[in-house]
Amino acid sequence: MAISSPGLGSNLDINSIVSQLMQIEQRPLTILATKEASYQAQLTAYGTLKGVLSSFQTSVQGLSDATKFTAIKATSSDTTIVSASATSIASAGNYSLNVSKLAQSQKLLAAGQNDLTTSIGAGTSTTLTFDFGAVSGGTFTAYNSTTGTGGTYAGSTFTSNGSGIKTVTIDSTNNSLSGIRDAINSANIGVKASIINDGGTSPYRLVLSADAAGKDNSLKISVSGDASISSLLSQDPAGTQNLHETITAQNTEMTVDGVFVSKQSVNVSDVIPGVTLTALKIGTATLSVARDTASVRSAIDGFVKAYNDASKALKDVSAYNPDTKEAAILQGDSTVRTIRNQLRSILNTPLAGGSALTTLSNVGVSFQKDGTLAVDSAKLQTAIDNNFSDIAGVFSAIGKASDSLVSYSGSTASTKAGSYALNVSQLASRGNITGSAVAGLTITQASNDGMDVTIDGVSASLTLAAGTYTAATLAAEVQSKINGASAFSGAGISVAVIQTGGILSITSNRYGSASNVSVGGTGAVNLLGAAPVGTVGVDVAGTINGAAAAGSGQYLTGAVGNAADGLKMLVTGGATGSRGTVNYYQGYAYQLNNWLTNLLDSKGALSSRTDGINRSIKDIGTQQAAISRRLTDIEARYRKEFTALDTLIGSMTQTSNFLTQQLANLPKIA
């Protein structure tokens, strides 16, 4: 920047002249600044629009969930007696309920001790073995809290429920009453231990309670080791009982429309399909199961509001006001225009898939003159009354099979809406091993009590409890040991063990080619004979839309490249051959969610547009910097030129003044 100065040799105002000239020179900068402000305003508008569309996507993502439109509501006439909930598979109906018993857990009370910390017994390593099962037969003498007697069985039998035997070790480090309590609780075996003070001479008493309610979860406790611990805790309902049963394990008992029901929990979920009942107290109530039309209406209203909010935002950033003759910042913008056109195109295109409902207007949703959506309640009610099961397909991605043993499990972005034929050539099966001879019913410790079991690729070594069994109780013992092993339960693996004519059969509960069972160890021949037959499971096989589908367990998935690519169906049974059709719908909310995902992606149309604007702003900055540098040079040149002019004028003025003075001094001629 040149040094600013007024005229040095004259009255020439150099600053004013240069300033006025520079204002003219700076006009390109002003034009660029105006352009930059416009671009910045466009960026702000696009940012606002992107936020609104993101909110719109959040709304339609929720509406893409078919359960929003298939909700069933269960209502109890007395929620203090029975509460209820329902899933979409429940059928409408009314039921009479009568609750006569509530499920409860068994509680056992030990003899009193003088304090919490004194050692019980000699500290010999002792194993507490807990088994869970049902007590039947014989007689039961109720516990008398006044005399401290009773709570025992006579002539009863105990049958293990097969859930698995659990063990706890007691030794010199934990053989006090509090130590035993803590050891049981830390073992997480399904039994809780606590201590109460009854105020007596030996007031501290251990209380044991099974976590699981129900009559099949009574406790049998075997003690191996210290005699004093055994005298305190041994509990065999069919034999020695050193604990008092203060609360008897029992099932929830109720009638549903006069049909007797007995369940181990107060939560009853397998009596009325799709309905879970929770018994809360004894009494009667009625249950109504009906379509949750309020939830459906709310979901559709939410869809309409979400669309209208997004539509308004698009309009606000691109509108023209004829009264004020002012245009919004993105008025005429091609990207906004394309977004609006695509949005309306999606909602105006009928759905494929063969549903009775193929347009929004079929469920009472239509465009108004101002471009907004509105709901016609009467039309919506007609759809609810006549085509309730089809409403989900208007909004969500969902499949419906004509075969009741085939159900929709999922799809991918590659799946096309349509109606597809399903053919099953092979049903899925489970891995199994079946004995070649009747099982030996006597298990001898360290002789034939060992099992090396591999199920679905996971292995564990197990030990059966020594004793003499029936075929049924031996099957229960084998199932209990396998299902109770942490290696299996931790991997979600379980088996079913049955006996037929004394021959044992062990079947994995997993379907498919990864399902298999093998048994070795010292007890294998005794249990299964010398040549048991093992069968590996197979995957379901078949075609969807005429192309070989991928089978995994009971799931068939449409072939890559086919219109049904990624369509995943669960085949739970039935026969081989044609299994009808699968109609797959991609509702409007689902389509909008996919469209918005692409639109809002970092490589989508909005990002491309804002990236272009940012490049333009950067270019303007480059131009501004170049012009600023040029203006600096121009100003310096102007100052140099006008300073020289000023000097010249000053010099000429001095010369003029000198000449004037000299002429004035010349002698005058008469």
C-alpha positions as CSV (number, residue, x, y, z in Angstrom):
1,M,0.0,0.0,0.0
2,A,1.4,3.4,-1.0
3,I,1.8,6.1,1.6
4,S,-1.3,8.4,1.7
5,S,-0.6,12.1,1.5
6,P,-2.3,15.3,0.3
7,G,-0.7,17.2,-2.5
8,L,2.9,18.3,-1.5
9,G,3.5,20.9,-4.2
10,S,0.0,22.0,-4.9
11,N,-3.5,22.0,-3.6
12,L,-4.2,18.7,-5.4
13,D,-6.2,16.3,-3.1
14,I,-4.4,13.1,-4.0
15,N,-6.2,10.9,-1.3
16,S,-9.6,11.8,-2.6
17,I,-8.7,11.3,-6.2
18,V,-7.1,7.9,-5.5
19,S,-9.9,6.8,-3.2
20,Q,-12.5,7.5,-5.9
21,L,-10.5,5.8,-8.6
22,M,-10.1,2.7,-6.3
23,Q,-13.8,2.5,-5.7
24,I,-14.2,2.0,-9.4
25,E,-11.4,-0.5,-9.5
26,Q,-12.9,-2.5,-6.6
27,R,-16.2,-3.1,-8.3
28,P,-15.2,-6.7,-9.3
29,L,-14.5,-7.5,-5.6
30,T,-18.0,-6.2,-4.7
31,I,-19.5,-8.4,-7.4
32,L,-17.6,-11.4,-6.1
33,A,-18.6,-10.7,-2.5
34,T,-22.2,-10.6,-3.6
35,K,-21.8,-14.0,-5.3
36,E,-20.1,-15.4,-2.2
37,A,-22.9,-14.3,0.0
38,S,-25.4,-15.9,-2.3
39,Y,-23.4,-19.2,-2.3
40,Q,-23.1,-19.1,1.5
41,A,-26.9,-18.6,1.8
42,Q,-27.4,-21.5,-0.5
43,L,-25.1,-23.7,1.7
44,T,-27.2,-22.6,4.7
45,A,-30.4,-23.5,2.9
46,Y,-29.0,-26.9,1.9
47,G,-27.9,-27.5,5.4
48,T,-31.4,-26.8,6.7
49,L,-32.9,-29.0,4.0
50,K,-30.5,-31.8,4.8
51,G,-31.5,-31.6,8.4
52,V,-35.2,-31.8,7.6
53,L,-34.7,-34.7,5.2
54,S,-32.6,-36.5,7.9
55,S,-35.5,-36.1,10.3
56,F,-37.9,-37.3,7.5
57,Q,-35.7,-40.4,7.1
58,T,-35.8,-41.1,10.9
59,S,-39.6,-41.0,10.7
60,V,-39.8,-43.3,7.7
61,Q,-37.3,-45.7,9.1
62,G,-39.6,-46.3,12.1
63,L,-42.5,-46.7,9.7
64,S,-40.5,-49.3,7.7
65,D,-41.1,-51.7,10.6
66,A,-44.1,-53.9,9.7
67,T,-45.0,-54.4,13.3
68,K,-46.2,-50.8,13.4
69,F,-49.0,-51.8,11.2
70,T,-49.8,-55.3,12.4
71,A,-50.2,-54.5,16.1
72,I,-52.6,-56.6,18.1
73,K,-53.9,-55.4,21.5
74,A,-54.8,-57.6,24.4
75,T,-57.0,-56.1,27.0
76,S,-57.8,-57.6,30.4
77,S,-61.0,-56.7,32.2
78,D,-59.1,-56.7,35.5
79,T,-55.4,-56.0,35.3
80,T,-54.9,-56.7,39.0
81,I,-55.7,-60.4,38.3
82,V,-54.3,-60.9,34.8
83,S,-52.4,-58.6,32.5
84,A,-51.8,-59.4,28.9
85,S,-49.8,-58.5,25.8
86,A,-50.0,-59.6,22.2
87,T,-47.9,-59.9,19.1
88,S,-48.9,-59.6,15.5
89,I,-49.5,-63.4,15.2
90,A,-52.4,-63.3,17.7
91,S,-55.9,-63.7,16.4
92,A,-58.8,-61.6,17.5
93,G,-61.1,-63.2,20.1
94,N,-62.5,-63.1,23.6
95,Y,-61.5,-65.4,26.5
96,S,-62.7,-66.2,30.0
97,L,-59.9,-66.6,32.5
98,N,-60.0,-68.1,36.0
99,V,-56.8,-68.1,38.1
100,S,-56.7,-70.5,41.0
101,K,-53.0,-70.7,41.8
102,L,-49.9,-68.5,41.2
103,A,-46.5,-70.1,40.4
104,Q,-44.1,-69.9,43.2
105,S,-40.6,-71.1,44.1
106,Q,-39.7,-73.6,46.7
107,K,-38.1,-72.3,49.9
108,L,-36.1,-74.5,52.3
109,L,-35.1,-73.6,55.9
110,A,-32.1,-74.9,57.7
111,A,-31.5,-75.6,61.4
112,G,-30.5,-72.6,63.5
113,Q,-26.8,-71.7,64.2
114,N,-25.4,-69.6,67.1
115,D,-23.7,-67.1,64.8
116,L,-22.7,-66.4,61.2
117,T,-19.0,-66.9,61.3
118,T,-18.3,-70.1,63.3
119,S,-17.0,-73.0,61.3
120,I,-19.5,-75.8,60.7
121,G,-17.7,-79.2,60.6
122,A,-14.0,-79.9,60.3
123,G,-13.4,-78.0,57.0
124,T,-13.1,-81.1,54.9
125,S,-13.7,-80.4,51.2
126,T,-17.4,-81.0,50.6
127,T,-19.4,-81.0,47.5
128,L,-23.0,-79.8,47.5
129,T,-24.9,-81.2,44.5
130,F,-28.1,-79.5,43.5
131,D,-30.7,-81.1,41.2
132,F,-34.0,-79.7,40.2
133,G,-37.2,-81.6,39.6
134,A,-40.7,-82.6,40.7
135,V,-41.8,-84.2,43.9
136,S,-44.7,-86.6,43.6
137,G,-46.7,-89.1,45.6
138,G,-46.6,-89.7,49.3
139,T,-47.7,-87.2,51.9
140,F,-46.5,-83.8,52.9
141,T,-46.6,-82.4,56.4
142,A,-46.8,-78.6,56.4
143,Y,-44.2,-76.6,58.3
144,N,-45.3,-75.4,61.7
145,S,-43.5,-72.1,62.4
146,T,-44.4,-72.3,66.1
147,T,-42.9,-75.7,66.8
148,G,-40.3,-75.5,64.0
149,T,-41.4,-79.0,62.8
150,G,-42.8,-80.4,59.6
151,G,-42.2,-79.2,56.0
152,T,-41.2,-82.7,55.1
153,Y,-42.3,-85.5,52.7
154,A,-43.0,-89.2,53.4
155,G,-43.2,-91.9,50.7
156,S,-42.6,-89.4,47.9
157,T,-40.4,-89.7,44.8
158,F,-38.2,-87.1,43.1
159,T,-37.8,-86.9,39.3
160,S,-35.1,-84.6,37.8
161,N,-36.3,-82.1,35.3
162,G,-33.2,-82.6,33.1
163,S,-32.0,-79.0,33.4
164,G,-28.6,-80.1,34.7
165,I,-27.0,-80.8,38.1
166,K,-25.0,-78.0,39.7
167,T,-22.3,-78.2,42.3
168,V,-20.8,-75.9,45.0
169,T,-17.6,-76.7,47.0
170,I,-17.4,-75.9,50.7
171,D,-14.1,-76.2,52.5
172,S,-12.2,-74.6,55.4
173,T,-12.3,-71.2,53.7
174,N,-16.1,-70.9,53.6
175,N,-17.6,-73.5,56.0
176,S,-19.4,-70.9,58.2
177,L,-23.1,-70.1,57.7
178,S,-22.3,-66.8,55.9
179,G,-19.6,-68.6,53.9
180,I,-22.0,-71.2,52.7
181,R,-24.5,-68.5,51.8
182,D,-21.9,-66.6,49.8
183,A,-20.5,-69.7,48.1
184,I,-24.0,-70.7,46.8
185,N,-24.8,-67.2,45.6
186,S,-21.5,-66.8,43.9
187,A,-21.9,-70.0,42.0
188,N,-25.0,-68.7,40.0
189,I,-26.6,-72.1,40.0
190,G,-30.2,-71.0,40.1
191,V,-30.5,-71.0,43.8
192,K,-30.4,-68.0,46.1
193,A,-29.2,-68.3,49.7
194,S,-30.0,-65.9,52.5
195,I,-29.9,-65.8,56.3
196,I,-32.6,-64.8,58.7
197,N,-32.6,-64.2,62.5
198,D,-35.6,-65.8,64.1
199,G,-34.8,-64.6,67.6
200,G,-34.4,-68.1,69.1
201,T,-31.5,-69.6,71.0
202,S,-29.8,-70.5,67.8
203,P,-31.2,-67.7,65.7
204,Y,-29.3,-67.7,62.4
205,R,-31.0,-69.8,59.8
206,L,-30.0,-70.4,56.2
207,V,-32.8,-70.1,53.6
208,L,-32.5,-71.6,50.2
209,S,-34.8,-70.6,47.3
210,A,-34.9,-71.8,43.7
211,D,-34.8,-69.0,41.2
212,A,-37.3,-70.7,38.9
213,A,-40.9,-71.1,40.0
214,G,-43.0,-74.1,39.3
215,K,-43.5,-77.6,40.7
216,D,-40.8,-79.1,38.4
217,N,-38.1,-76.9,40.1
218,S,-38.1,-78.4,43.6
219,L,-34.6,-79.0,45.1
220,K,-32.7,-82.2,45.8
221,I,-29.4,-81.5,47.6
222,S,-26.8,-84.2,48.0
223,V,-23.8,-83.6,50.2
224,S,-20.5,-85.5,49.8
225,G,-17.8,-84.8,52.4
226,D,-18.1,-83.3,55.9
227,A,-20.8,-85.0,58.0
228,S,-21.8,-81.7,59.8
229,I,-22.5,-80.0,56.5
230,S,-24.5,-83.0,55.4
231,S,-26.5,-82.9,58.6
232,L,-27.3,-79.3,57.9
233,L,-28.1,-79.3,54.1
234,S,-28.8,-82.8,52.8
235,Q,-32.3,-82.7,51.3
236,D,-33.9,-85.7,49.4
237,P,-37.7,-85.5,49.2
238,A,-37.6,-89.3,48.7
239,G,-35.2,-89.9,51.6
240,T,-33.3,-87.9,54.3
241,Q,-34.6,-84.4,54.7
242,N,-32.5,-82.1,56.9
243,L,-34.2,-78.9,55.7
244,H,-37.8,-77.8,56.2
245,E,-39.9,-76.8,53.2
246,T,-41.6,-73.6,54.2
247,I,-43.0,-72.8,50.7
248,T,-43.9,-75.5,48.2
249,A,-43.0,-75.1,44.6
250,Q,-46.2,-74.8,42.5
251,N,-47.4,-74.0,39.1
252,T,-49.7,-71.3,38.0
253,E,-53.1,-73.0,37.5
254,M,-55.9,-71.4,35.6
255,T,-58.6,-72.1,33.1
256,V,-58.9,-70.5,29.7
257,D,-62.4,-70.8,28.4
258,G,-62.9,-73.7,30.8
259,V,-59.7,-75.5,29.7
260,F,-57.3,-76.3,32.6
261,V,-53.8,-74.9,32.2
262,S,-50.8,-75.5,34.5
263,K,-47.6,-73.5,33.9
264,Q,-44.4,-73.1,35.8
265,S,-44.3,-69.4,35.6
266,V,-46.8,-66.6,36.2
267,N,-46.0,-65.6,32.6
268,V,-48.1,-67.8,30.3
269,S,-47.2,-67.5,26.7
270,D,-48.1,-70.7,24.9
271,V,-51.8,-71.1,25.6
272,I,-53.3,-68.5,23.3
273,P,-51.0,-68.1,20.2
274,G,-49.3,-64.7,20.2
275,V,-50.6,-63.7,23.6
276,T,-48.7,-63.6,26.9
277,L,-50.7,-63.7,30.1
278,T,-49.3,-62.6,33.5
279,A,-51.2,-64.0,36.4
280,L,-51.1,-61.6,39.3
281,K,-53.6,-62.9,41.8
282,I,-56.4,-65.4,42.3
283,G,-59.6,-64.4,40.6
284,T,-61.5,-64.2,37.3
285,A,-61.2,-61.9,34.3
286,T,-62.1,-61.7,30.7
287,L,-59.6,-61.0,27.9
288,S,-60.2,-59.3,24.6
289,V,-57.7,-59.7,21.8
290,A,-58.3,-57.2,18.9
291,R,-56.5,-55.3,16.2
292,D,-54.7,-52.3,17.6
293,T,-56.3,-49.9,15.1
294,A,-55.2,-46.9,17.1
295,S,-51.6,-47.8,16.6
296,V,-52.1,-48.2,12.9
297,R,-53.9,-44.8,12.6
298,S,-51.1,-43.2,14.7
299,A,-48.4,-44.7,12.4
300,I,-50.2,-43.5,9.2
301,D,-50.7,-40.0,10.7
302,G,-47.0,-40.0,11.6
303,F,-46.1,-40.9,8.0
304,V,-48.3,-38.1,6.6
305,K,-46.9,-35.5,9.1
306,A,-43.3,-36.5,8.2
307,Y,-44.0,-36.1,4.5
308,N,-45.7,-32.8,4.9
309,D,-42.9,-31.4,7.1
310,A,-40.3,-32.4,4.4
311,S,-42.5,-31.1,1.6
312,K,-42.9,-27.7,3.3
313,A,-39.1,-27.4,3.8
314,L,-38.5,-28.1,0.1
315,K,-41.1,-25.5,-0.8
316,D,-39.8,-22.9,1.6
317,V,-36.3,-22.9,0.2
318,S,-37.4,-22.8,-3.4
319,A,-40.6,-20.6,-3.4
320,Y,-41.4,-17.3,-5.2
321,N,-43.6,-14.7,-3.5
322,P,-45.5,-12.8,-6.2
323,D,-46.7,-10.2,-3.7
324,T,-43.2,-9.2,-2.6
325,K,-41.6,-10.3,-5.9
326,E,-39.0,-12.1,-3.8
327,A,-37.6,-15.5,-4.5
328,A,-36.3,-18.0,-1.9
329,I,-32.6,-18.6,-2.1
330,L,-33.0,-22.0,-4.0
331,Q,-35.8,-20.9,-6.2
332,G,-35.3,-22.6,-9.6
333,D,-32.5,-24.8,-8.2
334,S,-32.4,-28.0,-10.3
335,T,-31.4,-30.2,-7.4
336,V,-34.3,-29.2,-5.3
337,R,-36.6,-29.6,-8.2
338,T,-35.3,-33.1,-8.9
339,I,-35.8,-34.0,-5.2
340,R,-39.4,-32.8,-5.2
341,N,-40.2,-34.7,-8.4
342,Q,-38.6,-37.9,-7.2
343,L,-40.4,-37.7,-3.9
344,R,-43.8,-37.3,-5.5
345,S,-42.9,-40.0,-8.1
346,I,-42.3,-42.6,-5.4
347,L,-45.6,-41.9,-3.7
348,N,-47.6,-41.8,-6.9
349,T,-46.2,-45.1,-8.3
350,P,-48.4,-48.2,-7.5
351,L,-46.8,-50.9,-5.5
352,A,-45.8,-54.3,-7.0
353,G,-46.2,-57.6,-5.2
354,G,-49.8,-58.5,-5.8
355,S,-51.4,-57.0,-2.7
356,A,-55.0,-55.8,-2.6
357,L,-53.6,-52.4,-1.5
358,T,-51.3,-50.9,-4.0
359,T,-51.5,-47.1,-3.5
360,L,-51.6,-44.7,-0.6
361,S,-55.2,-43.8,-1.6
362,N,-56.2,-47.4,-0.8
363,V,-55.6,-46.6,2.8
364,G,-57.1,-43.1,2.7
365,V,-53.9,-41.1,2.1
366,S,-54.0,-38.7,-0.8
367,F,-52.5,-35.5,-2.1
368,Q,-54.3,-32.2,-1.6
369,K,-54.4,-29.2,-3.9
370,D,-51.6,-27.5,-2.0
371,G,-49.3,-30.6,-2.4
372,T,-49.7,-31.9,1.1
373,L,-50.9,-35.3,2.1
374,A,-54.1,-35.9,4.2
375,V,-55.9,-38.9,5.6
376,D,-59.4,-39.8,4.8
377,S,-60.6,-41.5,8.0
378,A,-63.5,-43.3,6.3
379,K,-61.3,-44.9,3.6
380,L,-58.7,-45.8,6.2
381,Q,-61.3,-47.6,8.3
382,T,-62.5,-49.5,5.2
383,A,-59.0,-50.7,4.7
384,I,-58.7,-51.7,8.3
385,D,-62.0,-53.6,8.2
386,N,-61.4,-55.4,4.9
387,N,-57.6,-55.6,4.4
388,F,-56.0,-55.2,7.7
389,S,-53.2,-57.7,7.0
390,D,-52.2,-55.9,3.8
391,I,-51.8,-52.4,5.3
392,A,-48.2,-53.2,6.5
393,G,-47.2,-53.8,2.9
394,V,-48.2,-50.3,1.9
395,F,-45.5,-48.8,4.1
396,S,-43.0,-51.6,5.0
397,A,-40.9,-54.2,3.4
398,I,-42.7,-57.5,4.2
399,G,-43.2,-60.9,2.7
400,K,-46.4,-63.1,2.9
401,A,-46.4,-66.8,2.1
402,S,-49.5,-68.7,1.0
403,D,-48.2,-71.7,3.0
404,S,-48.8,-71.5,6.8
405,L,-45.5,-73.3,7.5
406,V,-43.5,-70.8,5.5
407,S,-42.8,-67.3,6.9
408,Y,-40.9,-64.2,5.8
409,S,-37.6,-63.7,7.6
410,G,-35.9,-60.8,5.8
411,S,-34.7,-59.2,2.6
412,T,-31.8,-57.1,1.2
413,A,-31.5,-54.0,-0.9
414,S,-31.2,-56.3,-3.9
415,T,-34.6,-57.9,-3.4
416,K,-37.2,-56.8,-5.9
417,A,-40.9,-56.5,-5.0
418,G,-43.0,-59.2,-6.6
419,S,-44.8,-62.5,-6.3
420,Y,-42.5,-65.6,-6.3
421,A,-43.1,-69.3,-6.6
422,L,-41.6,-71.4,-3.8
423,N,-40.6,-75.0,-4.3
424,V,-39.0,-77.2,-1.6
425,S,-37.0,-80.2,-2.7
426,Q,-35.6,-81.1,0.7
427,L,-36.7,-80.2,4.3
428,A,-34.2,-79.3,6.9
429,S,-33.3,-81.9,9.6
430,R,-31.4,-82.1,12.8
431,G,-28.3,-84.1,13.7
432,N,-29.0,-87.2,15.7
433,I,-27.5,-90.3,17.2
434,T,-29.6,-93.3,18.0
435,G,-28.5,-96.3,20.0
436,S,-28.1,-99.8,18.4
437,A,-29.2,-101.5,21.6
438,V,-31.2,-101.0,24.8
439,A,-29.3,-98.7,27.2
440,G,-27.8,-100.2,30.3
441,L,-29.7,-98.8,33.3
442,T,-26.9,-99.1,35.9
443,I,-24.3,-96.3,36.0
444,T,-21.2,-97.1,38.0
445,Q,-18.8,-94.4,39.1
446,A,-15.4,-94.5,37.3
447,S,-16.7,-97.4,35.2
448,N,-19.3,-96.4,32.7
449,D,-20.3,-92.9,33.8
450,G,-18.2,-90.8,31.3
451,M,-19.4,-89.2,28.1
452,D,-17.3,-87.3,25.6
453,V,-20.0,-85.5,23.6
454,T,-19.7,-83.4,20.5
455,I,-22.8,-81.4,19.4
456,D,-22.8,-79.1,16.4
457,G,-19.0,-78.9,16.5
458,V,-18.7,-78.1,20.2
459,S,-17.3,-80.7,22.6
460,A,-17.5,-81.4,26.3
461,S,-16.6,-84.3,28.7
462,L,-19.4,-85.1,31.1
463,T,-20.0,-87.5,34.0
464,L,-23.3,-89.1,34.8
465,A,-24.5,-89.6,38.3
466,A,-24.0,-93.2,39.5
467,G,-27.2,-95.1,40.2
468,T,-29.9,-97.3,38.8
469,Y,-32.3,-95.7,36.4
470,T,-35.4,-96.4,34.4
471,A,-35.0,-95.7,30.6
472,A,-37.0,-92.5,31.1
473,T,-35.0,-91.2,34.0
474,L,-31.7,-92.2,32.3
475,A,-32.8,-90.2,29.2
476,A,-33.5,-87.2,31.6
477,E,-30.1,-87.6,33.2
478,V,-28.3,-87.6,29.9
479,Q,-30.2,-84.6,28.7
480,S,-29.7,-82.8,32.0
481,K,-25.9,-83.3,31.9
482,I,-25.6,-82.2,28.2
483,N,-27.8,-79.2,28.5
484,G,-26.3,-78.2,31.8
485,A,-22.7,-78.1,30.5
486,S,-21.4,-74.6,30.1
487,A,-19.6,-75.4,26.9
488,F,-23.0,-76.1,25.3
489,S,-25.3,-73.7,27.0
490,G,-22.8,-70.9,26.4
491,A,-22.9,-71.6,22.7
492,G,-26.7,-71.8,22.6
493,I,-26.6,-75.5,22.0
494,S,-29.1,-78.0,23.5
495,V,-30.4,-81.5,22.8
496,A,-33.5,-83.5,23.3
497,V,-33.0,-87.1,24.6
498,I,-35.8,-89.6,24.3
499,Q,-36.1,-93.3,24.8
500,T,-38.1,-95.7,22.7
501,G,-38.3,-99.2,23.9
502,G,-35.3,-98.6,26.1
503,I,-33.2,-97.3,23.2
504,L,-31.8,-93.8,23.6
505,S,-31.9,-91.1,20.9
506,I,-30.0,-87.8,21.2
507,T,-31.1,-85.0,18.8
508,S,-29.6,-81.6,18.4
509,N,-32.1,-78.8,18.5
510,R,-30.3,-77.1,15.6
511,Y,-31.3,-77.6,12.0
512,G,-29.0,-77.9,9.0
513,S,-25.7,-79.4,7.8
514,A,-23.8,-78.0,10.8
515,S,-26.0,-80.1,13.1
516,N,-24.5,-83.3,14.4
517,V,-24.2,-85.4,17.5
518,S,-21.4,-87.9,18.5
519,V,-20.8,-89.6,21.8
520,G,-17.7,-91.3,23.1
521,G,-16.2,-92.0,26.5
522,T,-16.5,-94.9,29.0
523,G,-20.3,-94.8,29.1
524,A,-20.9,-94.6,25.3
525,V,-21.4,-98.3,24.7
526,N,-23.6,-98.7,27.8
527,L,-25.8,-95.9,26.7
528,L,-26.0,-96.5,22.9
529,G,-24.7,-99.9,22.2
530,A,-21.7,-100.9,20.1
531,A,-22.9,-99.5,16.8
532,P,-25.0,-96.4,17.3
533,V,-26.3,-94.7,14.1
534,G,-25.3,-91.0,13.7
535,T,-27.1,-88.8,11.2
536,V,-25.9,-85.4,10.2
537,G,-28.6,-82.7,9.7
538,V,-29.3,-81.3,6.3
539,D,-30.2,-77.8,5.1
540,V,-33.5,-77.0,3.4
541,A,-33.2,-77.0,-0.3
542,G,-35.5,-75.6,-3.1
543,T,-36.1,-72.7,-5.5
544,I,-37.5,-69.3,-5.2
545,N,-38.7,-67.7,-8.4
546,G,-37.4,-70.6,-10.3
547,A,-33.8,-70.2,-9.3
548,A,-32.0,-72.5,-6.8
549,A,-32.1,-70.8,-3.4
550,A,-29.3,-71.0,-0.8
551,G,-30.3,-73.2,2.1
552,S,-29.0,-72.8,5.7
553,G,-30.8,-74.7,8.4
554,Q,-34.5,-74.0,7.8
555,Y,-33.9,-70.8,5.9
556,L,-34.1,-70.5,2.1
557,T,-32.6,-67.3,0.5
558,G,-33.2,-66.2,-3.0
559,A,-30.3,-66.6,-5.5
560,V,-27.9,-63.7,-6.3
561,G,-28.9,-61.9,-9.5
562,N,-32.5,-63.1,-9.4
563,A,-35.4,-60.8,-8.7
564,A,-35.8,-62.6,-5.4
565,D,-32.1,-62.1,-4.5
566,G,-31.8,-61.9,-0.7
567,L,-35.4,-62.8,0.0
568,K,-35.1,-65.0,3.1
569,M,-37.9,-67.5,4.1
570,L,-38.2,-69.8,7.0
571,V,-39.6,-73.3,6.2
572,T,-40.6,-75.0,9.4
573,G,-42.1,-78.2,8.0
574,G,-44.6,-79.5,5.6
575,A,-43.9,-81.6,2.5
576,T,-41.6,-81.3,-0.5
577,G,-42.8,-79.9,-3.8
578,S,-44.6,-76.7,-4.6
579,R,-45.3,-74.6,-1.5
580,G,-47.3,-71.9,-3.1
581,T,-46.1,-68.3,-3.5
582,V,-44.4,-65.6,-1.6
583,N,-45.5,-62.1,-2.1
584,Y,-42.9,-59.5,-1.3
585,Y,-43.8,-55.9,-0.9
586,Q,-41.7,-52.8,-0.7
587,G,-44.0,-50.2,0.9
588,Y,-43.7,-46.4,0.5
589,A,-41.8,-45.8,3.8
590,Y,-39.3,-48.5,2.9
591,Q,-38.8,-47.0,-0.6
592,L,-38.4,-43.5,0.8
593,N,-35.9,-44.7,3.4
594,N,-33.7,-46.3,0.7
595,W,-34.1,-43.2,-1.5
596,L,-33.2,-40.9,1.4
597,T,-30.2,-43.0,2.3
598,N,-28.8,-42.5,-1.2
599,L,-29.8,-38.8,-1.3
600,L,-28.1,-38.1,2.0
601,D,-25.0,-40.2,1.3
602,S,-21.7,-38.5,1.1
603,K,-21.7,-39.2,-2.6
604,G,-25.4,-38.4,-3.0
605,A,-27.1,-35.5,-4.9
606,L,-27.1,-33.1,-1.9
607,S,-23.4,-33.6,-1.1
608,S,-22.6,-33.3,-4.8
609,R,-24.4,-30.0,-4.9
610,T,-22.9,-28.5,-1.8
611,D,-19.5,-29.7,-2.9
612,G,-20.0,-27.8,-6.1
613,I,-21.0,-24.7,-4.1
614,N,-17.9,-25.0,-1.9
615,R,-15.7,-25.2,-4.9
616,S,-17.3,-22.0,-6.3
617,I,-16.7,-20.3,-3.0
618,K,-13.1,-21.4,-3.0
619,D,-12.7,-20.1,-6.6
620,I,-14.1,-16.8,-5.5
621,G,-11.6,-16.6,-2.7
622,T,-8.8,-17.3,-5.2
623,Q,-10.1,-14.5,-7.5
624,Q,-10.5,-12.1,-4.6
625,A,-6.9,-12.6,-3.5
626,A,-5.7,-12.0,-7.1
627,I,-7.8,-8.9,-7.5
628,S,-6.7,-7.6,-4.1
629,R,-3.0,-8.0,-5.1
630,R,-3.7,-6.2,-8.4
631,L,-5.5,-3.4,-6.6
632,T,-2.6,-2.9,-4.4
633,D,-0.4,-2.4,-7.4
634,I,-2.9,-0.1,-9.1
635,E,-3.3,2.1,-6.0
636,A,0.5,2.4,-5.7
637,R,0.7,3.4,-9.4
638,Y,-2.1,5.9,-9.0
639,R,-0.4,7.5,-6.0
640,K,3.0,7.6,-7.8
641,E,1.4,9.2,-10.9
642,F,-0.6,11.8,-9.0
643,T,2.3,12.6,-6.7
644,A,4.5,13.2,-9.8
645,L,1.7,15.4,-11.2
646,D,1.4,17.2,-7.9
647,T,5.1,17.8,-7.9
648,L,5.0,19.0,-11.5
649,I,2.1,21.4,-10.8
650,G,3.9,22.7,-7.8
651,S,7.0,23.3,-9.9
652,M,5.1,25.0,-12.6
653,T,3.3,27.2,-10.0
654,Q,6.6,28.3,-8.5
655,T,7.9,29.1,-12.0
656,S,4.7,31.1,-12.8
657,N,5.0,33.0,-9.5
658,F,8.6,33.8,-10.2
659,L,7.9,35.0,-13.7
660,T,5.0,37.1,-12.5
661,Q,7.3,38.6,-9.8
662,Q,10.1,39.3,-12.3
663,L,7.7,40.8,-14.8
664,A,6.3,43.0,-12.1
665,N,9.8,44.4,-11.3
666,L,10.7,45.4,-14.9
667,P,10.9,49.2,-15.5
668,K,7.8,50.5,-16.9
669,I,8.1,52.2,-20.4
670,A,6.4,55.6,-20.5
